[in-house]
Every structure is written in C-alpha cells, then in structure tokens.
Amino acid sequence: MSHAHARSLEITAAIITVSTTRTRENDTSGKTIRQILEDKNFLVTYYTIVPDRIEDIRDAWFQAMKQANCIIINGGTGLTHDDCTIEAISPLLEKRIEGFGEFFRMKSIQQIGTAAMLTRAVAGICKGNAIFCIPGSTPAVTLATTELIVPEITHILSHANL
C-alpha cells in the first residue's frame, strides 16, 4: 500500500499501562511512549495505569476511545497467568493488523533473541481508531513506538477512516 493514501490528520493518543506494580512515578514505559509521541507533535489526551484485569483494561480502553484515535496499551501481552491484555482487547477489534505483531517480533528478535516469540503483541482497528497492544518493557515500547507505530499511524488512520 502506498503512503499516497495518507491524509493530513491530527493524531491524538492514549496510553494505557497494564500493571499491578507500576505507578505514575515509576511507569518508565508509559513515560517513554509519551515522550516519543510528544516529540513527534502528537497530542496525548489520555493516560492511565490499570491492573491486569480484563474489566479494568476494557474500561480504560472505552475511556481512551472517546478521547484518542491512537491507543497504545503496554503490558499484559506475555504468557504469565495474569497477562490478559490480549484477551481483553482482541474481541473488541473490528479488523486486526496482522503485520504489526509479525514485524514487532521480527524486530524484537534482534534485541532479545528467540524470546521474542513469547509476546502476543497485536494491533487493530475499532470505530476508525488504531489500537496497539505491546509488551510493557521500556525497550519494547521504544521499539514499537519509534519503528512501527509513529511511522505508520497516519497511513493506518487514513485507511481506517475512508
């Protein structure tokens, strides 16, 4: 797909950190996402931290959907017993962006080796908004935001809103 389809859009972003241990003071991943987005002149309109519970993740997602067209959820994408971000969000996606998870794992293997296969990172569209579910480590959010989300978000939203 050509970037010629990309339209001039205002990108408004929401950041949801899924964690039972992080606070606003020690959420380095949420702060990193915010800094990357603001450096690219994206307006961050919503930020919250929620525990690893499906209902809490969905409640935060619902609030974010009212305030942003690019929603980045970090944390809860792994294989532990309490990782449930994917279970919370996947059923809400109208269309999945399959290549996002594939590219994220492909790029991650250069940083962390074959352990990259453990992430279930996904992205998709709902009601014209782009939703990204990424691991919660600071290197992972840096990779996903700088190399995948920021370069393609205008293109993604242009297609999602045709």
Protein Blocks (a to p, Z undefined) as FASTA:
>chain_A
ZZklpccdddddddddddfkbcfklmmklmmmmmmmmmnopacfbdcdddddfklmmmmm
mmmmmmocbdcdeejiambfklcklmmmmmmpmbdcfklmmmmmmmmmmmnojmlmmpcc
dcddeehiacddddfbfklmmmmmmmmmmmmmmmmmmmmmZZ
